[in-house]
Amino acid sequence: MMIMAMHFFNIATIVSVLSEGFSIYPGDLIAAGTPEGAGFAMDPPGLLKAGDVVECEVENIGVLRNYVVAPK
Protein backbone atom coordinates (compact mmCIF):
# COMPACT_ATOMS: atom_id res chain seq x y z
CA MET A 1 0.00 0.00 0.00
CA MET A 2 1.34 3.44 -0.94
CA ILE A 3 1.10 6.18 1.68
CA MET A 4 0.70 9.33 -0.41
CA ALA A 5 1.03 11.66 2.58
CA MET A 6 4.74 10.82 2.59
CA HIS A 7 5.24 11.94 -1.03
CA PHE A 8 6.06 15.47 -2.16
CA PHE A 9 3.26 15.55 -4.76
CA ASN A 10 -0.21 13.99 -4.83
CA ILE A 11 -1.40 11.84 -7.74
CA ALA A 12 -3.40 14.66 -9.35
CA THR A 13 -0.32 16.89 -9.43
CA ILE A 14 1.89 14.12 -10.83
CA VAL A 15 -0.59 13.37 -13.63
CA SER A 16 -1.08 17.07 -14.36
CA VAL A 17 2.63 17.83 -14.64
CA LEU A 18 3.40 14.72 -16.70
CA SER A 19 0.53 15.41 -19.09
CA GLU A 20 2.04 18.80 -19.93
CA GLY A 21 4.89 17.05 -21.75
CA PHE A 22 3.57 13.58 -22.51
CA SER A 23 0.38 12.03 -23.79
CA ILE A 24 -1.11 9.81 -21.09
CA TYR A 25 -3.38 7.01 -22.24
CA PRO A 26 -5.68 4.57 -20.42
CA GLY A 27 -3.53 1.74 -19.16
CA ASP A 28 -0.35 3.82 -18.79
CA LEU A 29 1.54 3.12 -15.58
CA ILE A 30 3.12 5.96 -13.60
CA ALA A 31 5.59 4.76 -10.98
CA ALA A 32 5.77 7.43 -8.28
CA GLY A 33 8.59 5.76 -6.38
CA THR A 34 8.98 5.66 -2.63
CA PRO A 35 9.50 8.35 -0.01
CA GLU A 36 13.07 9.57 0.42
CA GLY A 37 15.17 7.22 2.53
CA ALA A 38 12.86 4.20 2.20
CA GLY A 39 15.77 1.96 1.19
CA PHE A 40 17.81 3.06 4.18
CA ALA A 41 15.02 1.99 6.55
CA MET A 42 15.50 -1.65 5.52
CA ASP A 43 17.72 -3.94 7.57
CA PRO A 44 20.22 -4.15 5.94
CA PRO A 45 19.74 -0.98 3.86
CA GLY A 46 18.48 -1.80 0.37
CA LEU A 47 19.66 0.27 -2.57
CA LEU A 48 19.33 -0.65 -6.24
CA LYS A 49 22.50 -1.85 -7.94
CA ALA A 50 23.48 -3.13 -11.37
CA GLY A 51 21.86 -6.51 -12.00
CA ASP A 52 18.76 -5.83 -9.89
CA VAL A 53 15.33 -6.20 -11.47
CA VAL A 54 12.39 -3.89 -10.65
CA GLU A 55 8.94 -5.28 -11.46
CA CYS A 56 5.48 -3.67 -11.43
CA GLU A 57 2.62 -6.12 -11.88
CA VAL A 58 -0.99 -5.36 -12.68
CA GLU A 59 -3.26 -8.33 -12.05
CA ASN A 60 -4.75 -9.81 -15.24
CA ILE A 61 -2.67 -7.39 -17.33
CA GLY A 62 0.99 -8.31 -17.03
CA VAL A 63 4.36 -7.38 -15.62
CA LEU A 64 6.53 -4.35 -16.42
CA ARG A 65 10.12 -5.44 -15.82
CA ASN A 66 13.11 -3.07 -15.73
CA TYR A 67 16.74 -4.12 -15.36
CA VAL A 68 19.14 -1.91 -13.40
CA VAL A 69 22.42 -1.28 -15.25
CA ALA A 70 25.61 0.47 -14.22
CA PRO A 71 26.05 4.04 -15.48
CA LYS A 72 28.40 4.48 -18.43
C-alpha positions in Angstrom: 0.0 0.0 0.0 1.3 3.4 -0.9 1.1 6.2 1.7 0.7 9.3 -0.4 1.0 11.7 2.6 4.7 10.8 2.6 5.2 11.9 -1.0 6.1 15.5 -2.2 3.3 15.5 -4.8 -0.2 14.0 -4.8 -1.4 11.8 -7.7 -3.4 14.7 -9.4 -0.3 16.9 -9.4 1.9 14.1 -10.8 -0.6 13.4 -13.6 -1.1 17.1 -14.4 2.6 17.8 -14.6 3.4 14.7 -16.7 0.5 15.4 -19.1 2.0 18.8 -19.9 4.9 17.1 -21.8 3.6 13.6 -22.5 0.4 12.0 -23.8 -1.1 9.8 -21.1 -3.4 7.0 -22.2 -5.7 4.6 -20.4 -3.5 1.7 -19.2 -0.4 3.8 -18.8 1.5 3.1 -15.6 3.1 6.0 -13.6 5.6 4.8 -11.0 5.8 7.4 -8.3 8.6 5.8 -6.4 9.0 5.7 -2.6 9.5 8.4 0.0 13.1 9.6 0.4 15.2 7.2 2.5 12.9 4.2 2.2 15.8 2.0 1.2 17.8 3.1 4.2 15.0 2.0 6.6 15.5 -1.7 5.5 17.7 -3.9 7.6 20.2 -4.2 5.9 19.7 -1.0 3.9 18.5 -1.8 0.4 19.7 0.3 -2.6 19.3 -0.7 -6.2 22.5 -1.9 -7.9 23.5 -3.1 -11.4 21.9 -6.5 -12.0 18.8 -5.8 -9.9 15.3 -6.2 -11.5 12.4 -3.9 -10.7 8.9 -5.3 -11.5 5.5 -3.7 -11.4 2.6 -6.1 -11.9 -1.0 -5.4 -12.7 -3.3 -8.3 -12.1 -4.8 -9.8 -15.2 -2.7 -7.4 -17.3 1.0 -8.3 -17.0 4.4 -7.4 -15.6 6.5 -4.4 -16.4 10.1 -5.4 -15.8 13.1 -3.1 -15.7 16.7 -4.1 -15.4 19.1 -1.9 -13.4 22.4 -1.3 -15.2 25.6 0.5 -14.2 26.0 4.0 -15.5 28.4 4.5 -18.4 
